[in-house]
Amino acid sequence: MMVGSIDAGAVDALGEERLDWRFKAIPASLHGMSVADVRESRPPLDDFGTPLLTLDAGALDHNVLTMARWADVAGVALAPHGKTTMAPQLWRRQLDAGAWGITVANLPQLRVARAFGVRRIMLANSLLDPAGLAWLAAELEEHPEFEFVSWVDSPRSVELMDEALRLARAQRRVDVCVEIGGPHGRTGVRDDGDASALADAVREASTLRLAGLAGYEGALAHDASDEGRGAVDAYLRRMANLFAGLDYESDEPIVTAGGSSFFDQVADVLGDAGGQVVLRSGAYIVHDDGFYREISPFSRGVAGDARLRSAMHGWARVVSRPEPALALLDAGKRDLPFDEGLPVPQLVREKGAEAVEKASVTAVNDQHAFLVDSAVEPGDVVRLALSHPCTALDKWTLIPVLNDADAAQPVVIDLVRTWF
């Protein structure tokens, strides 16, 4: 089985980008330097202003290797969801560690992946835009090595794809998976009979090829309770039964599921379905100190003592202490994630954890966070634990990578570019 790849030269070229006012994470003292210059000079974290989001180099490496080893032992392929980071530098780490390919969610993300030469891409969605399909047809024709697969969940989606691809005079058939949904879930066929009929429609379309079955179990459970995990198992068993009953046009049909919350169940249930199981977990490389720390299979002991580590931190400065129990930080919704839990104070630079031992963030505005019950003063810099990487990295176009966020004097050893 081919291992996914990326254009290393295009990724390396990111080191030539010059730094200036376009990147809110970059202090004026570094303007005019290149990313490669910063890597070489290793400026201290203290040179950077606030608000700030950083990544931790050791945690990134640990998480990539931990997930790759688990997937290898479990006998499943990994196509990390690129939407989490939209960072080709991080995709490269995942692909170099053996990932099958990269997953994306929409056409703009697909174009980013192709701009960096990602060779195998899954679009975990239906691509129905005629202009987008015309572009895809040309891309597939121009690059014979490019492998692509997307999803369909209705006869109408098959008709629209087929019509647009024929109009574009597509030379290569486009691989698609029939998407299976669940009650009150997201997209996907709800009825098993309709799924079989849809597979027939794909095989009859001259521009499409039936490559497998797809689904997303994360839409059916938002916690790891017995009830939630039971709903996931029932859905995956349904997928396994459907997968076994369809005739595919691919030499190696795939069955794909798996966010970052229940991938252990995906491997267990779909592993016996008879095809290539492809996981699309995306949050694992950054992980967090909130939602995913609580729900990750690694936190439930799926790999013994192995655990993922949060690779992201927020840094915010105290700008006001208007009341004895209230301090205001200079980071808010425009800077840090808040949809799956508010930031949590971890420590204060130069003062340690004691200054925020009893503190909490109770609310965030666009540019401020409300910190209560702390022992901080204006000017203090607070490190914040964060939840949900999918809504953290999208707020930053260039993200400093620290050698060690726990060091007494962290230094910046890289800068990660994102395209959201």
C-alpha positions in Angstrom: 0.0 0.0 0.0 1.4 3.4 -1.0 2.3 5.8 1.8 0.9 9.3 1.4 3.3 12.0 0.4 3.7 15.8 0.2 5.9 18.1 -1.8 8.8 18.5 0.6 10.2 21.3 -1.4 7.1 23.4 -1.2 7.0 22.9 2.6 10.7 23.7 2.9 10.1 26.9 0.9 7.9 28.2 3.8 11.2 28.9 5.6 11.9 31.7 3.1 8.8 33.8 4.0 9.7 37.2 5.4 8.0 38.4 8.6 6.1 41.6 9.0 2.9 43.2 10.3 0.7 40.6 8.5 1.4 38.1 11.3 0.0 39.1 14.6 2.1 36.7 16.6 5.4 38.3 15.3 7.0 41.2 17.3 8.4 44.2 15.4 11.9 43.1 16.4 11.7 40.2 14.0 10.2 42.1 11.0 12.3 41.6 7.9 13.7 38.3 9.1 12.7 35.0 7.4 11.2 32.0 9.1 14.5 30.2 8.6 16.3 33.1 10.3 14.1 32.7 13.4 14.7 29.0 13.5 18.4 29.7 13.6 18.4 32.6 16.1 16.0 30.9 18.5 14.5 34.0 20.1 13.1 33.7 23.7 9.4 33.6 24.3 9.8 36.8 26.3 10.5 38.7 23.0 7.0 37.9 21.8 4.0 40.0 22.8 0.5 39.0 24.0 -2.0 37.7 23.2 -0.2 34.6 21.8 -0.8 31.0 20.8 2.2 28.7 20.9 2.8 25.0 20.0 5.2 22.7 21.9 7.7 20.8 19.7 8.1 17.9 22.1 4.4 17.4 22.4 3.8 17.5 18.7 6.5 14.8 18.1 5.2 12.7 20.9 1.6 12.8 19.6 2.5 12.0 16.0 4.5 9.0 17.0 2.0 7.8 19.6 -0.9 7.8 17.2 1.2 6.3 14.4 2.3 3.4 16.6 -1.3 2.8 17.8 -2.7 2.8 14.2 0.0 0.3 13.1 -0.7 -2.1 16.0 -4.5 -1.7 15.4 -4.0 -2.5 11.7 -5.7 0.6 10.4 -4.7 3.4 8.0 -4.6 7.0 9.1 -5.7 10.0 7.0 -5.5 12.8 9.6 -8.2 15.5 9.1 -6.2 18.5 7.9 -8.9 21.0 8.8 -7.7 20.9 12.4 -4.4 22.6 11.7 -4.5 23.6 8.0 -0.7 23.6 8.3 1.3 21.7 5.6 4.3 21.6 7.9 2.3 19.5 10.4 0.7 17.4 7.7 4.2 16.6 6.6 5.1 15.2 10.0 2.0 13.0 9.9 2.7 11.8 6.4 6.3 11.1 7.2 5.2 9.0 10.1 3.3 6.8 7.8 -0.2 8.4 7.3 -2.2 7.0 4.4 -3.2 10.5 3.2 -4.7 13.7 4.4 -8.4 14.4 4.9 -10.0 17.8 4.1 -13.5 19.2 4.5 -14.2 21.4 1.6 -12.9 22.7 -1.7 -10.7 25.6 -0.4 -8.9 23.1 1.9 -8.5 20.7 -1.0 -6.8 23.4 -3.0 -4.4 24.1 -0.2 -3.5 20.4 0.1 -2.9 20.2 -3.7 -0.8 23.4 -3.6 1.6 21.5 -1.4 1.5 18.4 -3.5 -0.4 16.1 -1.1 -0.7 13.0 -3.2 -3.7 11.2 -1.6 -6.6 13.2 -0.3 -10.0 12.3 1.1 -12.7 15.0 0.9 -15.0 14.1 3.8 -17.9 15.7 2.2 -19.9 15.9 -1.0 -18.3 18.0 -3.7 -21.1 19.3 -5.8 -19.8 22.7 -7.0 -19.6 22.6 -10.8 -16.6 24.9 -10.9 -14.8 22.9 -8.2 -15.5 19.6 -10.0 -14.1 21.1 -13.3 -11.0 22.1 -11.4 -10.8 18.6 -9.9 -11.1 16.9 -13.2 -8.3 19.0 -14.6 -6.1 18.3 -11.6 -6.7 14.6 -11.8 -5.9 14.6 -15.5 -2.7 16.7 -15.1 -1.4 14.6 -12.2 -1.8 10.9 -12.8 -0.2 10.2 -9.4 -2.9 12.2 -7.5 -5.4 10.0 -5.7 -8.7 11.5 -4.6 -11.9 10.3 -3.0 -15.0 12.1 -1.8 -18.5 11.2 -0.6 -22.1 11.1 -1.8 -25.3 10.7 0.2 -28.1 11.0 -2.3 -29.0 10.2 -5.9 -29.1 13.9 -6.6 -25.5 14.3 -5.5 -24.5 11.6 -7.9 -26.5 13.3 -10.7 -24.8 16.6 -10.0 -21.3 15.2 -9.9 -21.8 13.2 -13.0 -23.3 16.1 -14.9 -20.5 18.5 -13.9 -17.8 16.0 -14.6 -19.2 15.1 -18.0 -19.5 18.8 -18.9 -15.8 19.2 -17.8 -14.9 16.2 -20.1 -13.3 14.5 -17.1 -10.8 11.9 -18.3 -10.5 10.0 -15.0 -13.4 8.6 -13.0 -13.7 10.2 -9.5 -13.7 7.8 -6.6 -16.6 8.2 -4.2 -17.8 6.6 -1.0 -21.4 6.2 0.0 -21.8 8.1 3.2 -23.9 6.6 6.0 -25.6 8.8 8.5 -27.5 8.3 11.8 -30.6 9.7 13.4 -30.2 13.3 14.4 -26.6 13.2 13.1 -25.1 15.2 10.3 -25.0 14.3 6.6 -25.3 10.7 5.3 -27.9 8.2 4.1 -30.3 7.2 6.9 -31.9 4.1 5.4 -29.9 1.0 4.5 -32.0 0.3 1.4 -31.4 3.8 0.2 -27.6 3.2 0.7 -27.6 0.1 -1.5 -29.6 2.0 -4.2 -27.2 4.9 -4.0 -24.3 2.5 -4.5 -26.0 1.2 -7.7 -26.4 4.8 -8.9 -22.7 5.4 -8.4 -21.8 2.3 -10.4 -24.1 3.5 -13.2 -22.5 6.9 -13.4 -19.8 7.0 -16.1 -17.7 9.6 -14.4 -17.7 8.0 -10.9 -16.3 4.9 -9.3 -17.6 3.3 -6.1 -14.6 3.1 -3.8 -16.0 2.4 -0.4 -18.3 3.4 2.5 -17.9 6.4 4.8 -19.3 7.8 8.0 -18.8 10.0 11.0 -19.6 8.5 14.4 -18.7 11.6 16.3 -22.0 13.2 15.4 -23.9 10.6 17.4 -22.2 11.0 20.8 -20.5 13.9 22.5 -19.2 12.0 25.5 -17.7 8.7 26.5 -20.6 7.5 28.6 -21.9 4.0 28.2 -24.9 5.4 26.3 -22.7 7.5 24.0 -20.3 4.6 23.3 -23.2 2.3 22.8 -24.7 4.6 20.1 -21.3 4.7 18.4 -21.0 0.9 18.4 -24.5 0.4 17.0 -23.7 2.9 14.2 -20.4 1.3 13.3 -21.9 -2.2 13.3 -24.5 -0.9 10.8 -21.6 0.4 8.7 -19.8 -2.9 8.8 -22.8 -4.8 7.7 -23.5 -2.5 4.8 -19.9 -2.5 3.8 -19.9 -6.3 3.5 -23.0 -6.2 1.3 -21.9 -3.8 -1.4 -19.9 -4.5 -4.7 -17.1 -2.0 -5.2 -15.2 -0.9 -8.3 -11.9 -0.4 -6.4 -9.3 -3.1 -6.0 -8.9 -2.1 -2.3 -12.3 -0.6 -1.1 -12.1 1.5 2.0 -14.4 1.9 5.0 -13.7 5.2 6.7 -14.8 6.7 10.0 -13.3 8.1 13.1 -12.8 11.5 14.6 -10.5 11.9 17.6 -12.9 10.6 20.2 -13.9 7.0 19.3 -11.2 5.8 17.0 -10.6 2.7 19.2 -14.2 1.6 18.6 -13.8 2.2 14.8 -10.8 -0.1 14.7 -12.5 -2.7 16.8 -15.8 -2.8 14.9 -14.8 -2.0 11.3 -11.5 -4.0 11.5 -13.4 -7.2 10.7 -15.5 -5.6 7.8 -13.1 -6.9 5.2 -11.7 -3.6 3.7 -9.1 -1.1 4.4 -10.1 0.9 7.5 -9.1 4.5 7.2 -9.3 6.7 10.3 -9.7 10.5 9.9 -8.7 11.6 13.4 -7.3 15.1 13.2 -7.1 16.6 16.7 -4.6 14.2 18.0 -1.4 16.0 16.8 -2.2 19.1 18.9 -4.6 17.5 21.4 -5.7 19.8 24.3 -6.1 20.2 28.0 -9.9 20.1 27.8 -12.5 18.3 25.6 -10.1 15.9 23.9 -8.1 15.2 27.1 -11.3 14.0 28.6 -12.7 12.0 25.7 -9.7 10.6 23.9 -9.4 6.8 23.8 -5.8 7.3 25.1 -7.2 8.8 28.2 -9.4 5.7 28.6 -6.3 3.5 28.5 -6.6 2.2 24.9 -2.8 1.9 24.7 -2.0 1.2 28.3 0.0 4.0 29.8 0.4 5.9 26.6 -1.2 9.3 26.6 -1.3 12.3 24.2 0.0 15.7 25.4 -1.5 19.1 24.8 0.8 20.9 22.3 -1.0 24.2 22.5 -1.0 27.0 25.1 -2.3 30.5 25.2 -0.4 33.4 26.7 -2.2 36.5 27.9 -1.1 39.6 29.8 -3.0 41.1 32.8 -4.0 44.6 31.6 -6.4 45.6 34.4 -7.2 44.8 38.0 -10.4 46.9 38.4 -11.8 44.9 41.4 -10.0 42.9 44.1 -11.2 39.5 42.7 -11.2 40.4 39.0 -8.4 40.8 36.5 -8.7 41.3 32.8 -6.4 39.5 30.3 -5.6 40.7 26.8 -6.8 37.6 25.0 -10.3 36.8 24.0 -12.5 35.1 21.4 -10.4 36.5 18.5 -7.3 34.8 20.0 -8.2 31.6 21.8 -10.8 28.8 21.5 -13.9 29.0 23.8 -16.6 26.8 22.2 -15.6 23.5 24.0 -14.6 25.1 27.3 -13.0 28.3 28.5 -9.2 28.7 28.8 -7.8 27.6 32.2 -5.0 29.4 33.9 -2.0 27.2 34.5 0.8 29.5 35.7 2.2 33.0 35.7 5.6 33.7 34.1 8.2 34.3 36.8 5.7 33.5 39.6 4.7 29.9 38.9 1.4 28.2 39.4 0.7 29.4 42.9 -0.5 32.8 41.6 -3.4 31.2 39.8 -3.9 28.1 41.9 -7.5 29.0 42.7 -8.2 31.2 39.7 -10.5 30.6 36.7 -11.6 32.3 33.6 -15.3 32.9 33.8 -16.0 34.6 30.5 -14.3 35.9 27.3 -15.1 38.9 25.2 -13.7 39.6 21.7 -10.4 40.7 23.1 -10.5 40.1 26.9 -10.7 37.2 29.3 -12.2 37.6 32.8 -9.9 36.1 35.4 -11.2 35.7 39.0 -9.6 34.8 42.3 -6.0 35.1 41.2 -2.9 36.7 42.7 -1.8 38.6 39.6 -1.0 42.2 38.9 -1.1 44.3 35.7 1.8 43.2 33.5 1.9 39.6 34.6 1.8 37.0 31.8 -0.5 34.0 32.3 -0.2 30.7 30.5 -3.5 29.2 29.7 -4.6 25.6 29.0 -6.9 25.4 26.0 -9.7 23.2 24.8 -10.4 22.2 21.1 -7.6 22.7 18.7 -10.0 22.9 15.7 -11.0 26.4 16.8 -7.6 27.5 18.2 -5.2 27.4 15.2 -7.7 29.1 12.8 -7.2 32.4 14.7 -3.5 32.5 13.8 -1.7 32.6 10.4 1.8 32.0 11.9 2.3 30.2 15.2 5.5 30.1 17.2 6.7 26.6 18.2 8.5 26.4 21.6 11.3 24.1 22.4 9.5 23.3 25.7 6.6 25.3 27.1 7.5 24.1 30.6 11.0 25.4 30.5 11.9 28.3 32.7 12.9 30.3 29.6 11.2 28.8 26.5 12.7 29.7 23.1 11.0 29.7 19.7 12.5 27.1 17.4 10.1 27.2 14.5 7.0 29.0 13.1 4.1 27.1 11.7 2.1 28.7 8.8 -1.6 28.0 8.5 -4.1 28.5 5.7 -7.7 28.7 6.9 
